[in-house]
Amino acid sequence: MKTFISSIAPLLLVIAAAGCQGTGGAPDDHGSGSAIASTTFTGSSELFVEFPPLVQGEESAFAAHLTALKDFTALGSGRVTVVLSGGSAPEERFSVSEPSAAGIFRPVATPETAGERQLAVLVESEALDDRHELGTVTVFSSREEAAEASSSEDSEDAGGEIAFLKEQQWLIDFATAPATKRRLRASLPANGRIRARPEGEARITAPITGRLVTVGDVFPRIGADVARDQVLAAIAPRVTGEADLASLDLQLEKARLHLKEAQHDRNRLEGLLKEGAVPDRRVVEARHEEAEAKAELAAAQSRLAQYEGTQRTSAGEAEGRIEVRSPIAGTLLSVQTAPGAFVEEGNELFYLVDLDRVWLEVRIPEADLGQLEQVAGAAFRVDGRSARIEVGTLEAGQLVAFGGLVDPQSRTVPLIFEVDNDDRHLRIGMFARANVFTGEATEALAIPVSAILDEDGQDVVYIQQGGESFERRTVTLGIRDGDLVEVREGLEPTARVVIRGAYNVRLAASSSDVPAHGHGH
């Protein structure tokens, strides 16, 4: 758990209470003119609490502002308990079971024992079960003692702080996060697209002219998964005239007769050659003629085989069908025809892609090629998917190729990665915003890019000093790795940075109006 508290006794930050007058036990009721404020964090909640100095036997009203860190919204319900313990005295608890307004709980503590006590705030709700430790606090024996102790302490100088109240934070898209050490990789931003692997896509065309018919119960539909060599449809060939099949039969018969005659001539000449009645040349020519006749017969048989076993209908359409099969396993992305349609030879019928693995093709500008002497992988995002996808490792993908030819139109070179796509979230043709890693990872202080504002050419962030106080910092940036950026100067580790809503804090800083608390404390 992290906390924003001072190091002075009683370990709690003392802030002037101007503009923070309370109800039912306000600081002025104790005559101290000051209030105590503290901000602490657990893994799931933020507590910003304000309360007057604690006096034995006197009511002290707490204003506990609770924020759920999962979405930085106000905690709408629950039970909040102030706990005083230690100091060789019994534990004292003071609870409230509901907020006075969304996010604001007002337990009232009436301590029975004076002295040094440990202060904690417990939060119990359906969403949270947290304990915020606020450290050591003094319970004074009288108001006069509290006032004397308060006047002897140095108040923190609030000059330069920006007030941005919890009520303002809860109304907008707001979030903070600590600056931490991260492993960052230098990268080059580039645009790309998702495309199919050449061996993982197929455009299936009509092998012949004819009428397309359904095979099985259902005609293929877009999105259907098909297996390799699966029959997608069939084509019933259309003959162009009544004599076509007869012509094929005639050609086949002529080829058979030609071969029979050639074989007879070759046998006769080989017999005459043995008797020396003909020269060798005649026998060679006869054998060549026989070979040509065999080839003619084979061609005639092949032409007729397409229609083998068919009979012509009255419309001149052959009843025999030619099957259309898928050459790969994949998903149908396009169906360009319908059952019963007449298709010409070469018309595209189906387009299918193996979506389990796809390519990311990144276009690298010619001017940036010098930065890519070493390609260590890439990370990219596509519209409709918030998660960043990393490639370049054996588990997630691999570098396929880095083109050697500059496109004369775009002046870019393709850099291609193969990407695992088992969940099918990546679709062919998607636009990708990528970062190509150019070197090894280094350890650096980093914050989200969303925290950076450009103010008159300066990189600026806003850090949270307390629950409702912020400070502007000018920073020097370094390596950018996806959504993270290195901060080389201007931030200390664990400084809590506004990562969403920074522009609203900037507006609050430039406003001449002093914000007023809507919770009346």
C-alpha positions as CSV (number, residue, x, y, z in Angstrom):
1,M,0.0,0.0,0.0
2,K,1.3,3.5,-0.9
3,T,0.5,6.7,1.0
4,F,1.0,10.4,0.6
5,I,1.7,11.6,4.2
6,S,4.2,14.0,5.8
7,S,7.2,12.8,7.9
8,I,6.4,15.2,10.8
9,A,4.5,14.1,13.9
10,P,1.8,13.0,13.9
11,L,2.8,11.7,10.5
12,L,-0.1,13.3,8.7
13,L,-0.1,16.2,6.3
14,V,-1.5,19.3,7.8
15,I,-3.3,21.5,5.3
16,A,-4.9,24.9,5.8
17,A,-8.7,24.4,6.1
18,A,-9.7,27.5,4.2
19,G,-12.7,26.6,2.0
20,C,-13.1,23.3,3.7
21,Q,-15.4,24.1,6.6
22,G,-17.1,21.0,7.9
23,T,-20.5,20.1,9.3
24,G,-20.9,18.4,12.7
25,G,-17.4,18.7,14.2
26,A,-15.5,21.0,11.8
27,P,-11.9,22.0,12.5
28,D,-13.0,25.4,13.7
29,D,-15.1,23.7,16.4
30,H,-11.7,22.7,17.9
31,G,-10.3,26.1,17.6
32,S,-7.2,24.8,15.8
33,G,-8.0,26.4,12.4
34,S,-6.5,23.4,10.6
35,A,-7.5,20.1,9.3
36,I,-5.5,16.9,8.6
37,A,-5.5,15.3,5.2
38,S,-4.0,12.0,3.9
39,T,-4.1,10.0,0.7
40,T,-3.4,6.3,0.6
41,F,-3.6,3.6,-2.0
42,T,-4.2,-0.2,-1.9
43,G,-4.2,-2.4,-4.9
44,S,-7.9,-1.7,-5.4
45,S,-8.9,1.6,-3.9
46,E,-7.7,5.1,-3.1
47,L,-8.6,6.9,0.1
48,F,-8.4,10.7,0.4
49,V,-9.5,11.6,4.0
50,E,-9.8,14.9,5.8
51,F,-10.5,15.3,9.5
52,P,-9.8,17.7,12.4
53,P,-7.2,17.1,15.1
54,L,-8.5,14.3,17.4
55,V,-9.4,15.4,21.0
56,Q,-10.3,13.0,23.8
57,G,-14.1,13.0,24.4
58,E,-14.8,15.3,21.4
59,E,-16.5,14.4,18.1
60,S,-14.2,14.6,15.1
61,A,-16.0,14.2,11.7
62,F,-14.1,12.4,9.0
63,A,-14.7,13.1,5.2
64,A,-13.4,9.9,3.6
65,H,-13.4,10.0,-0.3
66,L,-13.1,6.5,-1.7
67,T,-12.3,5.7,-5.3
68,A,-12.4,2.3,-6.9
69,L,-9.1,2.0,-8.8
70,K,-10.5,-0.5,-11.4
71,D,-12.3,2.4,-13.1
72,F,-11.5,5.4,-10.9
73,T,-15.2,5.9,-10.0
74,A,-16.7,6.9,-6.7
75,L,-17.5,4.1,-4.3
76,G,-21.3,4.2,-4.2
77,S,-22.1,1.9,-1.2
78,G,-20.4,0.1,1.7
79,R,-19.3,0.4,5.2
80,V,-16.4,2.6,6.3
81,T,-14.8,2.2,9.8
82,V,-12.2,4.5,11.5
83,V,-10.0,2.4,13.8
84,L,-7.8,3.7,16.6
85,S,-5.5,1.1,18.1
86,G,-2.2,0.8,20.0
87,G,-0.8,3.0,22.7
88,S,-1.6,0.3,25.4
89,A,-5.3,1.2,25.1
90,P,-8.3,-0.7,23.8
91,E,-9.1,-0.5,20.1
92,E,-11.8,2.0,19.2
93,R,-14.0,1.8,16.1
94,F,-16.3,4.3,14.6
95,S,-18.4,3.3,11.5
96,V,-20.8,4.6,9.0
97,S,-22.8,2.2,6.8
98,E,-23.5,4.4,3.8
99,P,-22.1,7.4,2.0
100,S,-23.5,10.9,2.4
101,A,-22.9,11.3,-1.3
102,A,-21.4,9.0,-3.9
103,G,-17.8,8.3,-2.9
104,I,-17.9,10.3,0.4
105,F,-18.3,8.6,3.8
106,R,-18.6,10.6,7.0
107,P,-17.8,8.5,10.1
108,V,-17.6,10.5,13.4
109,A,-14.9,9.5,15.9
110,T,-15.1,10.3,19.6
111,P,-11.8,9.0,21.1
112,E,-11.9,7.9,24.7
113,T,-8.2,7.6,25.2
114,A,-5.6,10.3,24.7
115,G,-2.0,9.7,23.4
116,E,-0.3,8.2,20.4
117,R,-2.6,5.9,18.4
118,Q,-2.4,4.0,15.1
119,L,-5.1,5.2,12.7
120,A,-6.6,3.0,10.0
121,V,-9.7,3.1,7.8
122,L,-11.5,-0.1,6.8
123,V,-13.6,-0.3,3.6
124,E,-16.1,-3.1,3.2
125,S,-18.4,-3.3,0.2
126,E,-19.5,-5.8,-2.5
127,A,-16.6,-4.7,-4.6
128,L,-13.9,-3.9,-2.0
129,D,-12.5,-5.2,1.3
130,D,-9.6,-2.9,2.0
131,R,-7.6,-1.6,5.0
132,H,-5.9,1.8,4.7
133,E,-3.1,2.4,7.2
134,L,-2.7,6.1,7.9
135,G,0.1,5.8,10.5
136,T,0.5,7.4,13.9
137,V,-1.9,10.1,15.1
138,T,-2.1,12.0,18.4
139,V,-5.3,12.1,20.4
140,F,-5.0,15.3,22.4
141,S,-6.4,15.6,25.9
142,S,-7.9,19.1,25.2
143,R,-8.7,21.5,22.5
144,E,-6.1,23.9,23.8
145,E,-3.4,21.2,23.5
146,A,-4.5,20.4,20.0
147,A,-4.4,24.1,19.0
148,E,-0.9,24.6,20.6
149,A,0.4,21.5,18.7
150,S,-1.1,22.7,15.5
151,S,0.4,26.2,15.7
152,S,3.9,24.7,16.4
153,E,3.9,22.6,13.2
154,D,5.0,23.9,9.9
155,S,2.2,23.8,7.3
156,E,3.3,22.6,3.9
157,D,3.6,25.4,1.3
158,A,0.7,24.8,-1.2
159,G,2.2,27.3,-3.7
160,G,2.1,26.0,-7.2
161,E,-0.3,23.2,-6.4
162,I,-3.3,22.6,-8.7
163,A,-6.6,21.9,-7.0
164,F,-8.7,19.3,-8.8
165,L,-11.5,17.9,-6.5
166,K,-12.6,14.4,-6.3
167,E,-16.1,15.4,-7.5
168,Q,-14.4,16.7,-10.6
169,Q,-12.3,13.5,-11.1
170,W,-15.3,11.2,-10.7
171,L,-17.2,12.9,-13.4
172,I,-14.7,12.4,-16.2
173,D,-12.5,9.7,-17.7
174,F,-9.8,10.0,-15.1
175,A,-7.0,7.7,-13.9
176,T,-3.5,7.9,-12.3
177,A,-0.6,5.4,-12.2
178,P,2.8,5.4,-10.6
179,A,5.9,5.8,-12.8
180,T,7.8,2.5,-12.6
181,K,10.8,0.8,-14.1
182,R,9.9,-1.1,-17.2
183,R,11.8,-3.0,-19.9
184,L,11.5,-0.9,-23.0
185,R,12.6,-1.5,-26.6
186,A,13.4,1.2,-29.1
187,S,11.0,0.9,-32.0
188,L,10.0,2.5,-35.3
189,P,6.3,3.3,-35.9
190,A,4.9,2.2,-39.2
191,N,1.6,1.2,-40.9
192,G,0.7,-2.2,-42.2
193,R,-2.1,-4.6,-43.0
194,I,-3.2,-8.1,-42.4
195,R,-3.0,-10.4,-45.4
196,A,-3.2,-14.1,-46.2
197,R,-0.1,-16.3,-46.6
198,P,0.4,-17.2,-50.3
199,E,0.3,-20.9,-49.4
200,G,-2.7,-20.3,-47.1
201,E,-5.2,-18.8,-49.7
202,A,-6.9,-20.1,-52.8
203,R,-9.0,-18.6,-55.5
204,I,-11.0,-21.4,-57.0
205,T,-12.2,-20.9,-60.6
206,A,-14.5,-22.9,-62.9
207,P,-12.5,-25.6,-64.7
208,I,-15.1,-25.7,-67.5
209,T,-18.1,-23.9,-68.8
210,G,-21.4,-25.2,-67.5
211,R,-24.1,-25.0,-64.9
212,L,-23.1,-25.0,-61.2
213,V,-25.0,-27.5,-59.0
214,T,-25.0,-28.2,-55.3
215,V,-23.2,-31.3,-53.9
216,G,-24.8,-32.5,-50.7
217,D,-27.5,-30.7,-48.8
218,V,-26.1,-27.1,-48.5
219,F,-24.3,-24.9,-50.9
220,P,-21.1,-23.4,-49.5
221,R,-21.6,-20.2,-47.5
222,I,-19.3,-17.3,-46.4
223,G,-17.6,-18.1,-43.1
224,A,-17.8,-21.9,-43.6
225,D,-14.7,-23.9,-42.7
226,V,-13.8,-26.5,-45.4
227,A,-11.3,-29.3,-45.5
228,R,-8.5,-29.9,-48.0
229,D,-9.9,-31.7,-51.1
230,Q,-13.5,-31.2,-49.9
231,V,-16.0,-31.0,-52.8
232,L,-17.6,-27.5,-52.8
233,A,-19.8,-27.9,-55.8
234,A,-20.0,-29.5,-59.2
235,I,-20.4,-28.2,-62.8
236,A,-22.6,-29.9,-65.3
237,P,-20.9,-29.3,-68.7
238,R,-22.8,-27.8,-71.5
239,V,-22.1,-29.0,-75.0
240,T,-22.3,-26.4,-77.8
241,G,-23.9,-28.6,-80.5
242,E,-25.6,-31.9,-81.2
243,A,-22.5,-33.2,-83.1
244,D,-19.9,-32.4,-80.4
245,L,-20.1,-35.8,-78.5
246,A,-20.4,-37.6,-81.8
247,S,-17.4,-35.8,-83.1
248,L,-15.4,-36.9,-80.1
249,D,-16.5,-40.5,-80.7
250,L,-15.5,-40.2,-84.4
251,Q,-12.1,-38.7,-83.5
252,L,-11.5,-41.6,-81.2
253,E,-12.5,-44.2,-83.8
254,K,-10.2,-42.5,-86.4
255,A,-7.3,-42.5,-84.0
256,R,-7.8,-46.2,-83.4
257,L,-7.9,-47.0,-87.1
258,H,-4.8,-44.8,-87.7
259,L,-2.9,-46.7,-84.9
260,K,-4.0,-50.1,-86.3
261,E,-2.8,-49.1,-89.8
262,A,0.5,-47.7,-88.4
263,Q,1.2,-50.9,-86.5
264,H,0.5,-53.0,-89.6
265,D,2.9,-51.0,-91.7
266,R,5.6,-51.1,-89.0
267,N,5.3,-55.0,-88.8
268,R,5.4,-55.4,-92.6
269,L,8.5,-53.1,-93.0
270,E,10.3,-54.8,-90.1
271,G,9.8,-58.2,-92.0
272,L,11.1,-56.7,-95.2
273,L,14.1,-55.2,-93.4
274,K,15.1,-58.7,-92.2
275,E,15.1,-59.8,-95.9
276,G,17.1,-56.8,-96.9
277,A,14.2,-55.6,-99.1
278,V,13.9,-52.1,-97.5
279,P,16.4,-49.6,-96.0
280,D,16.6,-48.9,-92.2
281,R,15.2,-45.4,-92.8
282,R,11.8,-46.8,-93.9
283,V,11.4,-48.8,-90.6
284,V,12.4,-45.8,-88.5
285,E,9.7,-43.7,-90.3
286,A,7.1,-46.4,-89.7
287,R,7.9,-46.6,-86.0
288,H,7.6,-42.8,-85.8
289,E,4.2,-42.9,-87.5
290,E,3.1,-45.5,-85.0
291,A,4.1,-43.3,-82.1
292,E,2.2,-40.4,-83.5
293,A,-0.9,-42.6,-83.9
294,K,-0.6,-43.7,-80.3
295,A,-0.4,-40.0,-79.2
296,E,-3.5,-39.1,-81.2
297,L,-5.4,-42.0,-79.7
298,A,-4.4,-40.9,-76.2
299,A,-5.5,-37.3,-76.8
300,A,-8.9,-38.5,-78.2
301,Q,-9.5,-40.7,-75.2
302,S,-8.6,-37.8,-72.8
303,R,-11.0,-35.4,-74.6
304,L,-13.8,-38.0,-74.3
305,A,-13.0,-38.9,-70.7
306,Q,-14.4,-35.6,-69.5
307,Y,-17.8,-36.7,-70.7
308,E,-17.3,-40.4,-70.1
309,G,-20.6,-42.1,-69.2
310,T,-22.7,-39.0,-69.9
311,Q,-25.8,-38.6,-71.9
312,R,-27.1,-35.4,-73.5
313,T,-30.3,-33.9,-72.3
314,S,-32.8,-32.2,-74.6
315,A,-31.2,-28.9,-73.7
316,G,-27.8,-30.1,-74.8
317,E,-26.4,-30.3,-71.2
318,A,-24.3,-33.3,-70.2
319,E,-25.6,-35.2,-67.2
320,G,-22.0,-36.0,-66.1
321,R,-20.6,-33.5,-63.6
322,I,-17.1,-32.1,-62.9
323,E,-16.4,-31.7,-59.2
324,V,-15.0,-28.4,-57.8
325,R,-12.6,-29.2,-54.9
326,S,-10.8,-27.1,-52.3
327,P,-7.0,-27.3,-52.7
328,I,-6.4,-26.2,-49.1
329,A,-8.1,-26.3,-45.7
330,G,-9.5,-22.9,-44.8
331,T,-12.4,-20.5,-44.3
332,L,-14.6,-19.3,-47.2
333,L,-14.3,-15.5,-47.4
334,S,-16.0,-15.0,-50.7
335,V,-18.6,-16.9,-52.7
336,Q,-19.0,-15.4,-56.2
337,T,-21.8,-17.6,-57.5
338,A,-25.0,-19.4,-56.6
339,P,-26.5,-22.9,-57.3
340,G,-27.9,-23.2,-60.8
341,A,-25.8,-20.3,-62.1
342,F,-24.1,-20.7,-65.5
343,V,-20.4,-20.1,-65.2
344,E,-17.7,-19.7,-67.9
345,E,-14.4,-21.4,-67.7
346,G,-12.0,-19.3,-65.6
347,N,-14.7,-17.5,-63.6
348,E,-13.8,-17.1,-59.9
349,L,-16.3,-19.2,-57.8
350,F,-14.8,-19.3,-54.2
351,Y,-12.1,-17.5,-52.2
352,L,-10.8,-19.2,-49.1
353,V,-8.0,-18.5,-46.6
354,D,-6.4,-20.4,-43.8
355,L,-7.0,-17.9,-41.0
356,D,-5.1,-19.9,-38.3
357,R,-1.9,-18.1,-39.4
358,V,-1.8,-14.9,-41.3
359,W,0.8,-12.3,-42.4
360,L,1.4,-8.8,-41.0
361,E,2.9,-6.8,-43.8
362,V,4.4,-3.6,-42.5
363,R,5.5,-0.9,-45.0
364,I,8.8,0.7,-44.0
365,P,9.5,4.2,-45.5
366,E,12.7,4.4,-47.5
367,A,14.0,7.1,-45.2
368,D,13.7,4.9,-42.2
369,L,15.5,1.9,-43.5
370,G,18.8,2.9,-41.8
371,Q,17.2,2.4,-38.4
372,L,16.4,-1.2,-39.1
373,E,19.8,-2.8,-39.3
374,Q,18.4,-5.2,-36.7
375,V,14.7,-6.3,-36.6
376,A,13.9,-7.6,-33.1
377,G,10.2,-8.1,-33.7
378,A,7.1,-5.9,-33.8
379,A,3.9,-5.0,-31.9
380,F,0.7,-3.9,-33.5
381,R,-2.9,-3.0,-32.9
382,V,-5.9,-3.2,-35.2
383,D,-9.3,-1.5,-35.0
384,G,-11.8,-3.3,-32.9
385,R,-9.3,-4.9,-30.6
386,S,-7.7,-3.0,-27.7
387,A,-5.0,-5.6,-26.9
388,R,-1.6,-5.1,-28.5
389,I,-0.3,-8.1,-30.4
390,E,3.5,-8.9,-30.3
391,V,5.2,-10.9,-33.0
392,G,8.8,-11.9,-33.7
393,T,9.1,-14.8,-31.2
394,L,8.6,-18.5,-31.9
395,E,5.5,-18.5,-29.7
396,A,3.7,-15.5,-31.3
397,G,5.0,-15.3,-34.8
398,Q,8.2,-15.0,-36.8
399,L,9.9,-12.7,-39.3
400,V,9.2,-14.0,-42.8
401,A,10.9,-11.5,-45.1
402,F,12.4,-8.0,-45.3
403,G,11.9,-6.9,-48.9
404,G,14.8,-5.8,-51.0
405,L,12.9,-3.7,-53.5
406,V,11.6,-0.2,-52.9
407,D,8.1,0.3,-54.2
408,P,8.4,3.1,-56.8
409,Q,5.0,4.6,-55.9
410,S,4.9,4.5,-52.1
411,R,8.7,4.5,-51.6
412,T,8.4,1.8,-49.0
413,V,9.8,-1.7,-48.4
414,P,7.6,-4.5,-47.1
415,L,8.5,-6.2,-43.7
416,I,6.5,-9.3,-43.2
417,F,5.8,-11.3,-40.0
418,E,3.7,-14.5,-39.7
419,V,1.2,-14.2,-36.9
420,D,-0.7,-16.8,-34.9
421,N,-4.5,-16.2,-35.3
422,D,-6.1,-19.1,-33.6
423,D,-8.9,-16.8,-32.1
424,R,-9.7,-15.5,-35.7
425,H,-9.7,-11.9,-34.4
426,L,-7.5,-10.8,-37.3
427,R,-9.3,-10.4,-40.6
428,I,-7.8,-10.2,-44.0
429,G,-7.3,-6.6,-45.1
430,M,-7.3,-5.1,-41.6
431,F,-5.3,-1.9,-41.1
432,A,-2.5,-2.2,-38.5
433,R,-0.6,0.4,-36.5
434,A,2.7,-1.2,-35.7
435,N,5.9,-0.5,-33.9
436,V,9.0,-2.4,-35.2
437,F,11.5,-3.1,-32.5
438,T,15.0,-2.1,-33.5
439,G,17.2,-3.3,-30.7
440,E,17.5,-5.0,-27.3
441,A,15.3,-4.1,-24.3
442,T,16.6,-1.7,-21.7
443,E,15.4,-1.0,-18.1
444,A,14.0,2.5,-17.8
445,L,11.5,4.7,-15.9
446,A,8.3,4.7,-18.0
447,I,4.8,6.0,-18.0
448,P,1.9,5.6,-20.5
449,V,2.0,7.8,-23.6
450,S,-1.5,9.0,-22.7
451,A,0.0,11.0,-19.7
452,I,2.0,13.3,-22.0
453,L,0.7,16.7,-23.0
454,D,2.4,19.0,-25.5
455,E,2.4,22.5,-24.1
456,D,4.1,25.0,-26.3
457,G,6.5,22.4,-27.6
458,Q,7.3,21.1,-24.1
459,D,6.4,17.6,-22.9
460,V,4.4,17.9,-19.7
461,V,2.8,15.6,-17.2
462,Y,0.7,16.2,-14.1
463,I,1.5,14.3,-11.0
464,Q,-0.8,13.7,-8.0
465,Q,0.6,15.2,-4.8
466,G,-2.5,14.4,-2.7
467,G,-6.0,13.3,-3.2
468,E,-7.1,16.6,-4.7
469,S,-3.8,18.4,-5.4
470,F,-1.6,18.1,-8.5
471,E,1.6,19.5,-9.8
472,R,2.8,20.3,-13.4
473,R,6.1,18.7,-14.4
474,T,8.2,19.3,-17.6
475,V,9.8,16.0,-18.6
476,T,12.4,14.7,-21.0
477,L,11.3,11.7,-23.0
478,G,13.3,8.8,-24.5
479,I,12.4,5.4,-25.9
480,R,8.8,4.8,-26.9
481,D,7.7,1.2,-26.8
482,G,4.0,0.9,-27.8
483,D,1.9,2.6,-25.2
484,L,4.8,3.3,-22.9
485,V,7.5,6.0,-23.1
486,E,10.7,6.5,-21.2
487,V,11.1,9.5,-18.9
488,R,14.7,10.5,-18.7
489,E,14.3,13.6,-16.6
490,G,11.6,15.3,-14.6
491,L,10.1,12.4,-12.6
492,E,11.1,10.3,-9.7
493,P,10.2,6.6,-9.4
494,T,6.7,6.0,-7.9
495,A,5.5,9.5,-8.7
496,R,1.8,9.1,-9.4
497,V,1.0,10.5,-12.8
498,V,-2.3,11.4,-14.4
499,I,-2.7,9.0,-17.3
500,R,-6.3,9.9,-18.2
501,G,-7.8,13.3,-17.8
502,A,-4.5,15.2,-17.8
503,Y,-6.0,17.9,-20.0
504,N,-8.8,18.6,-17.5
505,V,-6.2,19.1,-14.8
506,R,-4.4,21.5,-17.1
507,L,-7.7,23.4,-17.5
508,A,-8.1,23.5,-13.7
509,A,-4.5,24.9,-13.5
510,S,-5.3,27.7,-15.9
511,S,-8.7,28.6,-14.4
512,S,-8.9,31.7,-12.2
513,D,-11.8,30.3,-10.3
514,V,-11.1,28.6,-6.9
515,P,-13.0,25.3,-7.0
516,A,-15.5,24.8,-4.2
517,H,-16.1,21.4,-2.6
518,G,-19.5,20.0,-3.3
519,H,-19.3,17.8,-0.2
520,G,-19.2,20.7,2.3
521,H,-16.2,19.9,4.4
